[in-house]
């Protein structure tokens, strides 16, 4: 499977969607919605905002097939 590096984050507060480039060597724990400025954090059991709110999980999860809460 090819690693996806672009994921669309959907804000759970306002529904705004934004395409973002994911880091390949780390998890992103915080993300500020470009529309409503809400600071997103991972949901319980997820390692990063991409695993919680993105169309693709973060690259470490995609690459290693780890469970979402044990990637970094």
PQR file of N, CA, C, O and H, with PARSE charges and radii, in Angstrom:
ATOM      1  N   UNK A   1       0.826  -1.168   0.000 -0.4000 1.5000
ATOM      2  CA  UNK A   1       0.000   0.000   0.000 -0.0000 2.0000
ATOM      3  C   UNK A   1       0.883   1.249   0.000  0.5500 1.7000
ATOM      4  O   UNK A   1       1.852   1.325   0.755 -0.5500 1.4000
ATOM      5  N   UNK A   2       0.557   2.207  -0.827 -0.4000 1.5000
ATOM      6  CA  UNK A   2       1.312   3.451  -0.898 -0.0000 2.0000
ATOM      7  C   UNK A   2       0.936   4.358   0.270  0.5500 1.7000
ATOM      8  O   UNK A   2      -0.242   4.517   0.591 -0.5500 1.4000
ATOM      9  H   UNK A   2      -0.230   2.146  -1.441  0.4000 1.0000
ATOM     10  N   UNK A   3       1.944   4.948   0.899 -0.4000 1.5000
ATOM     11  CA  UNK A   3       1.715   5.856   2.019 -0.0000 2.0000
ATOM     12  C   UNK A   3       1.127   7.167   1.498  0.5500 1.7000
ATOM     13  O   UNK A   3       1.686   7.794   0.598 -0.5500 1.4000
ATOM     14  H   UNK A   3       2.900   4.819   0.638  0.4000 1.0000
ATOM     15  N   UNK A   4       0.012   7.568   2.063 -0.4000 1.5000
ATOM     16  CA  UNK A   4      -0.617   8.843   1.719 -0.0000 2.0000
ATOM     17  C   UNK A   4      -0.025   9.932   2.606  0.5500 1.7000
ATOM     18  O   UNK A   4       0.061   9.757   3.822 -0.5500 1.4000
ATOM     19  H   UNK A   4      -0.442   7.059   2.794  0.4000 1.0000
ATOM     20  N   UNK A   5       0.378  11.041   2.022 -0.4000 1.5000
ATOM     21  CA  UNK A   5       0.980  12.133   2.780 -0.0000 2.0000
ATOM     22  C   UNK A   5       0.066  13.347   2.922  0.5500 1.7000
ATOM     23  O   UNK A   5       0.368  14.273   3.675 -0.5500 1.4000
ATOM     24  H   UNK A   5       0.308  11.183   1.035  0.4000 1.0000
ATOM     25  N   UNK A   6      -1.040  13.341   2.204 -0.4000 1.5000
ATOM     26  CA  UNK A   6      -2.023  14.413   2.290 -0.0000 2.0000
ATOM     27  C   UNK A   6      -3.309  13.835   2.865  0.5500 1.7000
ATOM     28  O   UNK A   6      -3.800  12.804   2.407 -0.5500 1.4000
ATOM     29  H   UNK A   6      -1.285  12.589   1.593  0.4000 1.0000
ATOM     30  N   UNK A   7      -3.845  14.509   3.870 -0.4000 1.5000
ATOM     31  CA  UNK A   7      -5.083  14.076   4.506 -0.0000 2.0000
ATOM     32  C   UNK A   7      -5.978  15.300   4.670  0.5500 1.7000
ATOM     33  O   UNK A   7      -5.486  16.402   4.913 -0.5500 1.4000
ATOM     34  H   UNK A   7      -3.446  15.347   4.243  0.4000 1.0000
ATOM     35  N   UNK A   8      -7.271  15.113   4.538 -0.4000 1.5000
ATOM     36  CA  UNK A   8      -8.212  16.207   4.748 -0.0000 2.0000
ATOM     37  C   UNK A   8      -8.758  16.109   6.158  0.5500 1.7000
ATOM     38  O   UNK A   8      -9.420  15.134   6.515 -0.5500 1.4000
ATOM     39  H   UNK A   8      -7.670  14.218   4.341  0.4000 1.0000
ATOM     40  N   UNK A   9      -8.475  17.128   6.954 -0.4000 1.5000
ATOM     41  CA  UNK A   9      -8.972  17.186   8.331 -0.0000 2.0000
ATOM     42  C   UNK A   9     -10.330  17.875   8.331  0.5500 1.7000
ATOM     43  O   UNK A   9     -10.499  18.936   7.729 -0.5500 1.4000
ATOM     44  H   UNK A   9      -7.937  17.919   6.664  0.4000 1.0000
ATOM     45  N   UNK A  10     -11.289  17.266   9.006 -0.4000 1.5000
ATOM     46  CA  UNK A  10     -12.620  17.851   9.160 -0.0000 2.0000
ATOM     47  C   UNK A  10     -12.795  18.261  10.614  0.5500 1.7000
ATOM     48  O   UNK A  10     -12.690  17.432  11.518 -0.5500 1.4000
ATOM     49  H   UNK A  10     -11.152  16.405   9.495  0.4000 1.0000
ATOM     50  N   UNK A  11     -13.063  19.540  10.832 -0.4000 1.5000
ATOM     51  CA  UNK A  11     -13.265  20.055  12.183 -0.0000 2.0000
ATOM     52  C   UNK A  11     -14.601  19.540  12.732  0.5500 1.7000
ATOM     53  O   UNK A  11     -15.640  19.716  12.096 -0.5500 1.4000
ATOM     54  H   UNK A  11     -13.149  20.213  10.097  0.4000 1.0000
ATOM     55  N   UNK A  12     -14.575  18.910  13.903 -0.4000 1.5000
ATOM     56  CA  UNK A  12     -15.824  18.417  14.484 -0.0000 2.0000
ATOM     57  C   UNK A  12     -16.706  19.550  15.030  0.5500 1.7000
ATOM     58  O   UNK A  12     -17.893  19.346  15.281 -0.5500 1.4000
ATOM     59  H   UNK A  12     -13.731  18.767  14.419  0.4000 1.0000
ATOM     60  N   UNK A  13     -16.133  20.720  15.208 -0.4000 1.5000
ATOM     61  CA  UNK A  13     -16.875  21.852  15.755 -0.0000 2.0000
ATOM     62  C   UNK A  13     -17.698  22.570  14.685  0.5500 1.7000
ATOM     63  O   UNK A  13     -18.876  22.859  14.895 -0.5500 1.4000
ATOM     64  H   UNK A  13     -15.169  20.886  15.004  0.4000 1.0000
ATOM     65  N   UNK A  14     -17.071  22.860  13.529 -0.4000 1.5000
ATOM     66  CA  UNK A  14     -17.768  23.652  12.502 -0.0000 2.0000
ATOM     67  C   UNK A  14     -17.931  22.927  11.164  0.5500 1.7000
ATOM     68  O   UNK A  14     -18.642  23.408  10.281 -0.5500 1.4000
ATOM     69  H   UNK A  14     -16.114  22.625  13.358  0.4000 1.0000
ATOM     70  N   UNK A  15     -17.270  21.765  11.009 -0.4000 1.5000
ATOM     71  CA  UNK A  15     -17.396  21.000   9.778 -0.0000 2.0000
ATOM     72  C   UNK A  15     -16.478  21.449   8.653  0.5500 1.7000
ATOM     73  O   UNK A  15     -16.529  20.892   7.557 -0.5500 1.4000
ATOM     74  H   UNK A  15     -16.693  21.375  11.726  0.4000 1.0000
ATOM     75  N   UNK A  16     -15.628  22.459   8.909 -0.4000 1.5000
ATOM     76  CA  UNK A  16     -14.697  22.950   7.888 -0.0000 2.0000
ATOM     77  C   UNK A  16     -13.684  21.866   7.542  0.5500 1.7000
ATOM     78  O   UNK A  16     -13.197  21.158   8.423 -0.5500 1.4000
ATOM     79  H   UNK A  16     -15.586  22.912   9.799  0.4000 1.0000
ATOM     80  N   UNK A  17     -13.370  21.740   6.256 -0.4000 1.5000
ATOM     81  CA  UNK A  17     -12.416  20.734   5.784 -0.0000 2.0000
ATOM     82  C   UNK A  17     -11.194  21.435   5.206  0.5500 1.7000
ATOM     83  O   UNK A  17     -11.314  22.418   4.475 -0.5500 1.4000
ATOM     84  H   UNK A  17     -13.766  22.316   5.540  0.4000 1.0000
ATOM     85  N   UNK A  18     -10.016  20.915   5.545 -0.4000 1.5000
ATOM     86  CA  UNK A  18      -8.763  21.486   5.057 -0.0000 2.0000
ATOM     87  C   UNK A  18      -7.795  20.363   4.736  0.5500 1.7000
ATOM     88  O   UNK A  18      -7.562  19.481   5.562 -0.5500 1.4000
ATOM     89  H   UNK A  18      -9.919  20.117   6.139  0.4000 1.0000
ATOM     90  N   UNK A  19      -7.227  20.392   3.530 -0.4000 1.5000
ATOM     91  CA  UNK A  19      -6.183  19.442   3.154 -0.0000 2.0000
ATOM     92  C   UNK A  19      -4.886  19.852   3.819  0.5500 1.7000
ATOM     93  O   UNK A  19      -4.510  21.024   3.788 -0.5500 1.4000
ATOM     94  H   UNK A  19      -7.416  21.109   2.858  0.4000 1.0000
ATOM     95  N   UNK A  20      -4.200  18.892   4.420 -0.4000 1.5000
ATOM     96  CA  UNK A  20      -2.940  19.173   5.103 -0.0000 2.0000
ATOM     97  C   UNK A  20      -1.909  18.112   4.761  0.5500 1.7000
ATOM     98  O   UNK A  20      -2.243  16.949   4.533 -0.5500 1.4000
ATOM     99  H   UNK A  20      -4.505  17.940   4.444  0.4000 1.0000
ATOM    100  N   UNK A  21      -0.654  18.531   4.730 -0.4000 1.5000
ATOM    101  CA  UNK A  21       0.473  17.619   4.536 -0.0000 2.0000
ATOM    102  C   UNK A  21       0.830  17.037   5.906  0.5500 1.7000
ATOM    103  O   UNK A  21       0.988  17.777   6.877 -0.5500 1.4000
ATOM    104  H   UNK A  21      -0.383  19.476   4.916  0.4000 1.0000
ATOM    105  N   UNK A  22       0.953  15.718   5.980 -0.4000 1.5000
ATOM    106  CA  UNK A  22       1.245  15.063   7.250 -0.0000 2.0000
ATOM    107  C   UNK A  22       2.748  14.878   7.425  0.5500 1.7000
ATOM    108  O   UNK A  22       3.448  14.571   6.461 -0.5500 1.4000
ATOM    109  H   UNK A  22       0.824  15.117   5.191  0.4000 1.0000
ATOM    110  N   UNK A  23       3.253  15.062   8.652 -0.4000 1.5000
ATOM    111  CA  UNK A  23       4.660  14.759   8.903 -0.0000 2.0000
ATOM    112  C   UNK A  23       4.882  13.257   8.768  0.5500 1.7000
ATOM    113  O   UNK A  23       4.007  12.464   9.114 -0.5500 1.4000
ATOM    114  H   UNK A  23       2.683  15.311   9.435  0.4000 1.0000
ATOM    115  N   UNK A  24       6.039  12.870   8.270 -0.4000 1.5000
ATOM    116  CA  UNK A  24       6.306  11.443   8.045 -0.0000 2.0000
ATOM    117  C   UNK A  24       6.986  10.765   9.226  0.5500 1.7000
ATOM    118  O   UNK A  24       7.003   9.537   9.306 -0.5500 1.4000
ATOM    119  H   UNK A  24       6.750  13.514   7.988  0.4000 1.0000
ATOM    120  N   UNK A  25       7.543  11.544  10.139 -0.4000 1.5000
ATOM    121  CA  UNK A  25       8.340  10.962  11.210 -0.0000 2.0000
ATOM    122  C   UNK A  25       7.833  11.299  12.608  0.5500 1.7000
ATOM    123  O   UNK A  25       8.531  11.072  13.597 -0.5500 1.4000
ATOM    124  H   UNK A  25       7.529  12.542  10.074  0.4000 1.0000
ATOM    125  N   UNK A  26       6.628  11.838  12.689 -0.4000 1.5000
ATOM    126  CA  UNK A  26       6.084  12.224  13.996 -0.0000 2.0000
ATOM    127  C   UNK A  26       4.568  12.281  13.934  0.5500 1.7000
ATOM    128  O   UNK A  26       3.967  12.283  12.859 -0.5500 1.4000
ATOM    129  H   UNK A  26       6.061  12.022  11.886  0.4000 1.0000
ATOM    130  N   UNK A  27       3.972  12.326  15.107 -0.4000 1.5000
ATOM    131  CA  UNK A  27       2.531  12.497  15.200 -0.0000 2.0000
ATOM    132  C   UNK A  27       2.237  13.963  15.497  0.5500 1.7000
ATOM    133  O   UNK A  27       3.000  14.623  16.202 -0.5500 1.4000
ATOM    134  H   UNK A  27       4.460  12.324  15.980  0.4000 1.0000
ATOM    135  N   UNK A  28       1.149  14.461  14.967 -0.4000 1.5000
ATOM    136  CA  UNK A  28       0.742  15.839  15.237 -0.0000 2.0000
ATOM    137  C   UNK A  28      -0.368  15.810  16.269  0.5500 1.7000
ATOM    138  O   UNK A  28      -1.476  15.348  15.996 -0.5500 1.4000
ATOM    139  H   UNK A  28       0.529  13.925  14.394  0.4000 1.0000
ATOM    140  N   UNK A  29      -0.059  16.309  17.458 -0.4000 1.5000
ATOM    141  CA  UNK A  29      -0.994  16.214  18.572 -0.0000 2.0000
ATOM    142  C   UNK A  29      -2.015  17.348  18.589  0.5500 1.7000
ATOM    143  O   UNK A  29      -3.136  17.153  19.060 -0.5500 1.4000
ATOM    144  H   UNK A  29       0.841  16.685  17.679  0.4000 1.0000
ATOM    145  N   UNK A  30      -1.652  18.534  18.083 -0.4000 1.5000
ATOM    146  CA  UNK A  30      -2.565  19.672  18.063 -0.0000 2.0000
ATOM    147  C   UNK A  30      -2.763  20.162  16.637  0.5500 1.7000
ATOM    148  O   UNK A  30      -1.865  20.065  15.801 -0.5500 1.4000
ATOM    149  H   UNK A  30      -0.741  18.693  17.700  0.4000 1.0000
ATOM    150  N   UNK A  31      -3.954  20.690  16.373 -0.4000 1.5000
ATOM    151  CA  UNK A  31      -4.261  21.285  15.070 -0.0000 2.0000
ATOM    152  C   UNK A  31      -5.294  22.379  15.293  0.5500 1.7000
ATOM    153  O   UNK A  31      -6.303  22.157  15.961 -0.5500 1.4000
ATOM    154  H   UNK A  31      -4.684  20.769  17.052  0.4000 1.0000
ATOM    155  N   UNK A  32      -5.045  23.563  14.735 -0.4000 1.5000
ATOM    156  CA  UNK A  32      -5.992  24.660  14.847 -0.0000 2.0000
ATOM    157  C   UNK A  32      -6.821  24.749  13.574  0.5500 1.7000
ATOM    158  O   UNK A  32      -6.276  24.884  12.478 -0.5500 1.4000
ATOM    159  H   UNK A  32      -4.224  23.743  14.192  0.4000 1.0000
ATOM    160  N   UNK A  33      -8.142  24.673  13.722 -0.4000 1.5000
ATOM    161  CA  UNK A  33      -9.051  24.796  12.587 -0.0000 2.0000
ATOM    162  C   UNK A  33      -8.850  26.166  11.948  0.5500 1.7000
ATOM    163  O   UNK A  33      -8.830  27.186  12.637 -0.5500 1.4000
ATOM    164  H   UNK A  33      -8.585  24.564  14.612  0.4000 1.0000
ATOM    165  N   UNK A  34      -8.703  26.180  10.635 -0.4000 1.5000
ATOM    166  CA  UNK A  34      -8.483  27.435   9.896 -0.0000 2.0000
ATOM    167  C   UNK A  34      -9.735  28.310   9.885  0.5500 1.7000
ATOM    168  O   UNK A  34      -9.644  29.514   9.643 -0.5500 1.4000
ATOM    169  H   UNK A  34      -8.719  25.352  10.075  0.4000 1.0000
ATOM    170  N   UNK A  35     -10.897  27.720  10.143 -0.4000 1.5000
ATOM    171  CA  UNK A  35     -12.153  28.458  10.086 -0.0000 2.0000
ATOM    172  C   UNK A  35     -12.574  29.008  11.452  0.5500 1.7000
ATOM    173  O   UNK A  35     -12.718  30.220  11.613 -0.5500 1.4000
ATOM    174  H   UNK A  35     -10.971  26.742  10.340  0.4000 1.0000
ATOM    175  N   UNK A  36     -12.772  28.127  12.433 -0.4000 1.5000
ATOM    176  CA  UNK A  36     -13.312  28.559  13.725 -0.0000 2.0000
ATOM    177  C   UNK A  36     -12.256  28.695  14.816  0.5500 1.7000
ATOM    178  O   UNK A  36     -12.559  29.126  15.929 -0.5500 1.4000
ATOM    179  H   UNK A  36     -12.654  27.142  12.302  0.4000 1.0000
ATOM    180  N   UNK A  37     -11.012  28.326  14.495 -0.4000 1.5000
ATOM    181  CA  UNK A  37      -9.866  28.443  15.423 -0.0000 2.0000
ATOM    182  C   UNK A  37      -9.923  27.479  16.607  0.5500 1.7000
ATOM    183  O   UNK A  37      -9.165  27.637  17.564 -0.5500 1.4000
ATOM    184  H   UNK A  37     -10.766  27.976  13.591  0.4000 1.0000
ATOM    185  N   UNK A  38     -10.805  26.488  16.557 -0.4000 1.5000
ATOM    186  CA  UNK A  38     -10.832  25.455  17.596 -0.0000 2.0000
ATOM    187  C   UNK A  38      -9.528  24.670  17.547  0.5500 1.7000
ATOM    188  O   UNK A  38      -9.046  24.331  16.466 -0.5500 1.4000
ATOM    189  H   UNK A  38     -11.420  26.359  15.779  0.4000 1.0000
ATOM    190  N   UNK A  39      -8.956  24.382  18.711 -0.4000 1.5000
ATOM    191  CA  UNK A  39      -7.754  23.554  18.784 -0.0000 2.0000
ATOM    192  C   UNK A  39      -8.202  22.101  18.922  0.5500 1.7000
ATOM    193  O   UNK A  39      -8.845  21.724  19.902 -0.5500 1.4000
ATOM    194  H   UNK A  39      -9.348  24.659  19.589  0.4000 1.0000
ATOM    195  N   UNK A  40      -7.850  21.297  17.927 -0.4000 1.5000
ATOM    196  CA  UNK A  40      -8.199  19.877  17.941 -0.0000 2.0000
ATOM    197  C   UNK A  40      -7.086  19.079  18.605  0.5500 1.7000
ATOM    198  O   UNK A  40      -5.904  19.372  18.425 -0.5500 1.4000
ATOM    199  H   UNK A  40      -7.327  21.602  17.131  0.4000 1.0000
ATOM    200  N   UNK A  41      -7.472  18.075  19.369 -0.4000 1.5000
ATOM    201  CA  UNK A  41      -6.554  17.116  19.969 -0.0000 2.0000
ATOM    202  C   UNK A  41      -7.065  15.729  19.606  0.5500 1.7000
ATOM    203  O   UNK A  41      -8.251  15.570  19.317 -0.5500 1.4000
ATOM    204  H   UNK A  41      -8.432  17.837  19.515  0.4000 1.0000
ATOM    205  N   UNK A  42      -6.199  14.728  19.615 -0.4000 1.5000
ATOM    206  CA  UNK A  42      -6.655  13.374  19.267 -0.0000 2.0000
ATOM    207  C   UNK A  42      -7.754  12.879  20.204  0.5500 1.7000
ATOM    208  O   UNK A  42      -7.779  13.213  21.388 -0.5500 1.4000
ATOM    209  H   UNK A  42      -5.236  14.857  19.849  0.4000 1.0000
ATOM    210  N   UNK A  43      -8.643  12.092  19.656 -0.4000 1.5000
ATOM    211  CA  UNK A  43      -9.663  11.424  20.467 -0.0000 2.0000
ATOM    212  C   UNK A  43      -8.993  10.337  21.300  0.5500 1.7000
ATOM    213  O   UNK A  43      -7.910   9.868  20.951 -0.5500 1.4000
ATOM    214  H   UNK A  43      -8.623  11.821  18.693  0.4000 1.0000
ATOM    215  N   UNK A  44      -9.622   9.938  22.387 -0.4000 1.5000
ATOM    216  CA  UNK A  44      -9.080   8.859  23.210 -0.0000 2.0000
ATOM    217  C   UNK A  44      -8.802   7.637  22.344  0.5500 1.7000
ATOM    218  O   UNK A  44      -9.653   7.205  21.566 -0.5500 1.4000
ATOM    219  H   UNK A  44     -10.501  10.319  22.671  0.4000 1.0000
ATOM    220  N   UNK A  45      -7.608   7.089  22.488 -0.4000 1.5000
ATOM    221  CA  UNK A  45      -7.227   5.904  21.732 -0.0000 2.0000
ATOM    222  C   UNK A  45      -6.519   6.196  20.430  0.5500 1.7000
ATOM    223  O   UNK A  45      -5.987   5.277  19.807 -0.5500 1.4000
ATOM    224  H   UNK A  45      -6.917   7.440  23.120  0.4000 1.0000
ATOM    225  N   UNK A  46      -6.492   7.457  19.991 -0.4000 1.5000
ATOM    226  CA  UNK A  46      -5.791   7.834  18.761 -0.0000 2.0000
ATOM    227  C   UNK A  46      -4.490   8.536  19.111  0.5500 1.7000
ATOM    228  O   UNK A  46      -4.384   9.178  20.156 -0.5500 1.4000
ATOM    229  H   UNK A  46      -6.924   8.203  20.497  0.4000 1.0000
ATOM    230  N   UNK A  47      -3.495   8.413  18.229 -0.4000 1.5000
ATOM    231  CA  UNK A  47      -2.184   9.001  18.513 -0.0000 2.0000
ATOM    232  C   UNK A  47      -2.057  10.442  18.028  0.5500 1.7000
ATOM    233  O   UNK A  47      -1.208  11.181  18.525 -0.5500 1.4000
ATOM    234  H   UNK A  47      -3.582   7.892  17.379  0.4000 1.0000
ATOM    235  N   UNK A  48      -2.885  10.856  17.064 -0.4000 1.5000
ATOM    236  CA  UNK A  48      -2.727  12.205  16.513 -0.0000 2.0000
ATOM    237  C   UNK A  48      -4.029  12.695  15.885  0.5500 1.7000
ATOM    238  O   UNK A  48      -4.996  11.944  15.755 -0.5500 1.4000
ATOM    239  H   UNK A  48      -3.574  10.255  16.660  0.4000 1.0000
ATOM    240  N   UNK A  49      -4.031  13.966  15.501 -0.4000 1.5000
ATOM    241  CA  UNK A  49      -5.234  14.562  14.926 -0.0000 2.0000
ATOM    242  C   UNK A  49      -5.591  13.957  13.575  0.5500 1.7000
ATOM    243  O   UNK A  49      -6.767  13.920  13.214 -0.5500 1.4000
ATOM    244  H   UNK A  49      -3.245  14.575  15.607  0.4000 1.0000
ATOM    245  N   UNK A  50      -4.609  13.484  12.826 -0.4000 1.5000
ATOM    246  CA  UNK A  50      -4.911  12.870  11.528 -0.0000 2.0000
ATOM    247  C   UNK A  50      -5.642  11.543  11.715  0.5500 1.7000
ATOM    248  O   UNK A  50      -6.533  11.210  10.933 -0.5500 1.4000
ATOM    249  H   UNK A  50      -3.654  13.513  13.119  0.4000 1.0000
ATOM    250  N   UNK A  51      -5.272  10.793  12.736 -0.4000 1.5000
ATOM    251  CA  UNK A  51      -5.967   9.527  13.011 -0.0000 2.0000
ATOM    252  C   UNK A  51      -7.395   9.772  13.494  0.5500 1.7000
ATOM    253  O   UNK A  51      -8.274   8.938  13.278 -0.5500 1.4000
ATOM    254  H   UNK A  51      -4.549  11.064  13.371  0.4000 1.0000
ATOM    255  N   UNK A  52      -7.630  10.906  14.145 -0.4000 1.5000
ATOM    256  CA  UNK A  52      -8.961  11.214  14.668 -0.0000 2.0000
ATOM    257  C   UNK A  52      -9.855  11.928  13.666  0.5500 1.7000
ATOM    258  O   UNK A  52     -11.045  11.623  13.580 -0.5500 1.4000
ATOM    259  H   UNK A  52      -6.916  11.584  14.321  0.4000 1.0000
ATOM    260  N   UNK A  53      -9.306  12.873  12.908 -0.4000 1.5000
ATOM    261  CA  UNK A  53     -10.139  13.753  12.087 -0.0000 2.0000
ATOM    262  C   UNK A  53      -9.790  13.759  10.607  0.5500 1.7000
ATOM    263  O   UNK A  53     -10.438  14.457   9.828 -0.5500 1.4000
ATOM    264  H   UNK A  53      -8.339  13.120  12.978  0.4000 1.0000
ATOM    265  N   UNK A  54      -8.789  13.002  10.207 -0.4000 1.5000
ATOM    266  CA  UNK A  54      -8.341  13.018   8.816 -0.0000 2.0000
ATOM    267  C   UNK A  54      -8.934  11.910   7.967  0.5500 1.7000
ATOM    268  O   UNK A  54      -9.479  10.928   8.471 -0.5500 1.4000
ATOM    269  H   UNK A  54      -8.262  12.434  10.840  0.4000 1.0000
ATOM    270  N   UNK A  55      -8.810  12.100   6.664 -0.4000 1.5000
ATOM    271  CA  UNK A  55      -9.265  11.071   5.731 -0.0000 2.0000
ATOM    272  C   UNK A  55      -8.296   9.893   5.692  0.5500 1.7000
ATOM    273  O   UNK A  55      -8.676   8.791   5.295 -0.5500 1.4000
ATOM    274  H   UNK A  55      -8.367  12.897   6.255  0.4000 1.0000
ATOM    275  N   UNK A  56      -7.049  10.117   6.101 -0.4000 1.5000
ATOM    276  CA  UNK A  56      -6.042   9.054   6.209 -0.0000 2.0000
ATOM    277  C   UNK A  56      -5.368   9.158   7.567  0.5500 1.7000
ATOM    278  O   UNK A  56      -5.158  10.264   8.064 -0.5500 1.4000
ATOM    279  H   UNK A  56      -6.741  11.012   6.423  0.4000 1.0000
ATOM    280  N   UNK A  57      -5.025   8.028   8.180 -0.4000 1.5000
ATOM    281  CA  UNK A  57      -4.251   8.083   9.418 -0.0000 2.0000
ATOM    282  C   UNK A  57      -2.836   8.565   9.126  0.5500 1.7000
ATOM    283  O   UNK A  57      -2.417   8.615   7.969 -0.5500 1.4000
ATOM    284  H   UNK A  57      -5.196   7.129   7.776  0.4000 1.0000
ATOM    285  N   UNK A  58      -2.110   8.915  10.164 -0.4000 1.5000
ATOM    286  CA  UNK A  58      -0.747   9.438   9.995 -0.0000 2.0000
ATOM    287  C   UNK A  58       0.174   8.397   9.343  0.5500 1.7000
ATOM    288  O   UNK A  58      -0.074   7.196   9.448 -0.5500 1.4000
ATOM    289  H   UNK A  58      -2.450   8.874  11.104  0.4000 1.0000
ATOM    290  N   UNK A  59       1.237   8.861   8.669 -0.4000 1.5000
ATOM    291  CA  UNK A  59       2.161   7.938   7.996 -0.0000 2.0000
ATOM    292  C   UNK A  59       2.763   6.858   8.890  0.5500 1.7000
ATOM    293  O   UNK A  59       2.889   5.722   8.433 -0.5500 1.4000
ATOM    294  H   UNK A  59       1.438   9.836   8.584  0.4000 1.0000
ATOM    295  N   UNK A  60       3.147   7.148  10.154 -0.4000 1.5000
ATOM    296  CA  UNK A  60       3.664   6.040  10.973 -0.0000 2.0000
ATOM    297  C   UNK A  60       2.656   4.906  11.136  0.5500 1.7000
ATOM    298  O   UNK A  60       3.045   3.738  11.142 -0.5500 1.4000
ATOM    299  H   UNK A  60       3.044   8.071  10.525  0.4000 1.0000
ATOM    300  N   UNK A  61       1.387   5.219  11.267 -0.4000 1.5000
ATOM    301  CA  UNK A  61       0.343   4.184  11.363 -0.0000 2.0000
ATOM    302  C   UNK A  61       0.218   3.454  10.032  0.5500 1.7000
ATOM    303  O   UNK A  61       0.167   2.225   9.998 -0.5500 1.4000
ATOM    304  H   UNK A  61       1.071   6.168  11.263  0.4000 1.0000
ATOM    305  N   UNK A  62       0.168   4.207   8.935 -0.4000 1.5000
ATOM    306  CA  UNK A  62       0.055   3.586   7.615 -0.0000 2.0000
ATOM    307  C   UNK A  62       1.252   2.669   7.338  0.5500 1.7000
ATOM    308  O   UNK A  62       1.083   1.556   6.840 -0.5500 1.4000
ATOM    309  H   UNK A  62       0.210   5.206   8.962  0.4000 1.0000
ATOM    310  N   UNK A  63       2.436   3.133   7.656 -0.4000 1.5000
ATOM    311  CA  UNK A  63       3.668   2.403   7.354 -0.0000 2.0000
ATOM    312  C   UNK A  63       3.835   1.149   8.193  0.5500 1.7000
ATOM    313  O   UNK A  63       4.210   0.095   7.680 -0.5500 1.4000
ATOM    314  H   UNK A  63       2.573   4.037   8.061  0.4000 1.0000
ATOM    315  N   UNK A  64       3.560   1.264   9.467 -0.4000 1.5000
ATOM    316  CA  UNK A  64       3.866   0.167  10.384 -0.0000 2.0000
ATOM    317  C   UNK A  64       2.680  -0.668  10.795  0.5500 1.7000
ATOM    318  O   UNK A  64       2.834  -1.686  11.470 -0.5500 1.4000
ATOM    319  H   UNK A  64       3.256   2.120   9.884  0.4000 1.0000
ATOM    320  N   UNK A  65       1.468  -0.237  10.384 -0.4000 1.5000
ATOM    321  CA  UNK A  65       0.257  -0.955  10.777 -0.0000 2.0000
ATOM    322  C   UNK A  65       0.142  -1.135  12.286  0.5500 1.7000
ATOM    323  O   UNK A  65      -0.375  -2.147  12.758 -0.5500 1.4000
ATOM    324  H   UNK A  65       1.343   0.590   9.836  0.4000 1.0000
ATOM    325  N   UNK A  66       0.631  -0.140  13.049 -0.4000 1.5000
ATOM    326  CA  UNK A  66       0.470  -0.157  14.496 -0.0000 2.0000
ATOM    327  C   UNK A  66      -0.967   0.195  14.831  0.5500 1.7000
ATOM    328  O   UNK A  66      -1.697   0.736  14.001 -0.5500 1.4000
ATOM    329  H   UNK A  66       1.051   0.683  12.665  0.4000 1.0000
ATOM    330  N   UNK A  67      -1.362  -0.115  16.051 -0.4000 1.5000
ATOM    331  CA  UNK A  67      -2.653   0.369  16.496 -0.0000 2.0000
ATOM    332  C   UNK A  67      -2.563   1.879  16.619  0.5500 1.7000
ATOM    333  O   UNK A  67      -1.476   2.416  16.830 -0.5500 1.4000
ATOM    334  H   UNK A  67      -0.769  -0.554  16.726  0.4000 1.0000
ATOM    335  N   UNK A  68      -3.683   2.570  16.493 -0.4000 1.5000
ATOM    336  CA  UNK A  68      -3.681   4.028  16.443 -0.0000 2.0000
ATOM    337  C   UNK A  68      -3.117   4.699  17.691  0.5500 1.7000
ATOM    338  O   UNK A  68      -2.677   5.846  17.617 -0.5500 1.4000
ATOM    339  H   UNK A  68      -4.566   2.133  16.322  0.4000 1.0000
ATOM    340  N   UNK A  69      -3.118   4.032  18.804 -0.4000 1.5000
ATOM    341  CA  UNK A  69      -2.631   4.699  20.016 -0.0000 2.0000
ATOM    342  C   UNK A  69      -1.179   4.333  20.320  0.5500 1.7000
ATOM    343  O   UNK A  69      -0.685   4.685  21.392 -0.5500 1.4000
ATOM    344  H   UNK A  69      -3.475   3.100  18.864  0.4000 1.0000
ATOM    345  N   UNK A  70      -0.485   3.649  19.433 -0.4000 1.5000
ATOM    346  CA  UNK A  70       0.888   3.257  19.686 -0.0000 2.0000
ATOM    347  C   UNK A  70       1.817   3.547  18.516  0.5500 1.7000
ATOM    348  O   UNK A  70       2.692   2.733  18.222 -0.5500 1.4000
ATOM    349  H   UNK A  70      -0.885   3.363  18.563  0.4000 1.0000
ATOM    350  N   UNK A  71       1.658   4.674  17.844 -0.4000 1.5000
ATOM    351  CA  UNK A  71       2.496   4.898  16.664 -0.0000 2.0000
ATOM    352  C   UNK A  71       3.767   5.670  16.956  0.5500 1.7000
ATOM    353  O   UNK A  71       4.778   5.433  16.296 -0.5500 1.4000
ATOM    354  H   UNK A  71       0.947   5.336  18.083  0.4000 1.0000
ATOM    355  N   UNK A  72       3.762   6.569  17.901 -0.4000 1.5000
ATOM    356  CA  UNK A  72       4.941   7.425  18.106 -0.0000 2.0000
ATOM    357  C   UNK A  72       5.550   7.223  19.472  0.5500 1.7000
ATOM    358  O   UNK A  72       6.546   7.865  19.804 -0.5500 1.4000
ATOM    359  H   UNK A  72       2.940   6.762  18.438  0.4000 1.0000
TER
END
